[in-house]
Amino acid sequence: MIEKRLVTNALASLLGAATALPVGRAAMPAVGPPYYVLTPVDISTSGAPYTDANEDMSLVYQVTCVSGPAPDRPASTGTLEQAEGMADKARTAILGRDPVTGQWLHPLTIPGASCMCRELETEPGATSDPADGIISYVQRFRLGLTAA
């Protein structure tokens, strides 16, 4: 059986460790921007992955990159440059591969499951007006999983 919460926890840990930024799980983290919000969005299954130890599932997660003011500069604001840089880091963290071995740069360790594929599903991009002071950037990633 693939436990979705374990996948969410593993992906949040991967993103936080690889980018050195806070990650909130479907909510704002306790610290201010910049940060990521990881939200489970969609699920599709093949068979009965919640009850059968040999079935597959596909999960989509939204990663919202939230830019913000620099902590050491009170009058500063988030920028599109910062939001796009965060999106680049998230993309590299989740999809990056070693060019020599072809292995993932950041392993996704999920108890009871193995990740067969990772892909960028959609990237709507920046979602806020640059005058807002905080700019978000949205990406959705699909993970293909099988029971380990």
LINKA-V991059 format. One record per backbone hydrogen bond with DSSP energy under -0.5 kcal/mol. CO is the residue of the C=O (numbers start at 1). NH is the residue of the N-H. E is the energy in kcal/mol with one decimal. If there is no record, write none. Layout:
CO/NH/E + CO/NH/E
This chain:
1/3/-0.6 + 2/4/-0.7 + 3/6/-0.8 + 3/7/-1.4 + 4/8/-2.6 + 5/9/-2.6 + 6/10/-2.2 + 7/11/-2.6 + 8/12/-2.5 + 9/13/-2.3 + 10/14/-2.5 + 11/15/-2.6 + 12/16/-2.4 + 13/17/-2.6 + 14/18/-2.6 + 15/19/-1.7 + 16/20/-1.8 + 16/21/-0.5 + 22/36/-2.5 + 24/26/-1.0 + 24/38/-3.2 + 35/66/-2.9 + 36/24/-3.0 + 37/39/-0.6 + 37/64/-2.6 + 38/26/-2.1 + 39/62/-3.2 + 42/60/-2.7 + 44/58/-3.1 + 45/47/-0.5 + 46/56/-0.9 + 48/51/-1.6 + 48/52/-3.1 + 49/2/-1.9 + 52/55/-1.0 + 55/147/-1.3 + 56/46/-2.2 + 57/145/-3.3 + 58/44/-2.5 + 59/143/-3.1 + 60/41/-3.2 + 60/42/-1.2 + 61/63/-0.5 + 61/141/-2.9 + 62/39/-2.6 + 62/64/-0.6 + 63/65/-0.6 + 63/139/-1.6 + 64/37/-2.0 + 64/66/-0.6 + 65/67/-0.6 + 65/137/-1.8 + 66/34/-0.7 + 66/35/-1.7 + 70/73/-2.1 + 73/76/-2.1 + 79/83/-2.3 + 80/84/-3.1 + 81/85/-2.1 + 82/86/-2.4 + 83/87/-2.1 + 84/88/-2.3 + 85/89/-2.1 + 86/90/-2.5 + 87/91/-2.6 + 88/92/-2.5 + 89/93/-2.7 + 90/94/-2.4 + 91/95/-2.9 + 92/96/-1.8 + 96/105/-2.8 + 98/102/-2.6 + 103/98/-3.2 + 107/109/-0.8 + 108/110/-0.8 + 110/113/-2.0 + 112/148/-1.7 + 113/110/-0.5 + 114/116/-0.7 + 114/146/-2.3 + 117/144/-2.5 + 119/121/-0.7 + 119/142/-2.9 + 122/140/-2.8 + 125/138/-2.4 + 129/132/-2.8 + 130/133/-0.7 + 133/78/-4.5 + 135/67/-3.0 + 136/127/-2.6 + 136/128/-0.6 + 137/65/-3.1 + 138/125/-1.7 + 139/63/-3.1 + 140/121/-2.9 + 140/122/-1.3 + 141/61/-2.8 + 142/119/-2.1 + 143/59/-2.5 + 143/145/-0.6 + 144/116/-2.8 + 144/117/-1.3 + 145/57/-2.1 + 146/114/-2.9
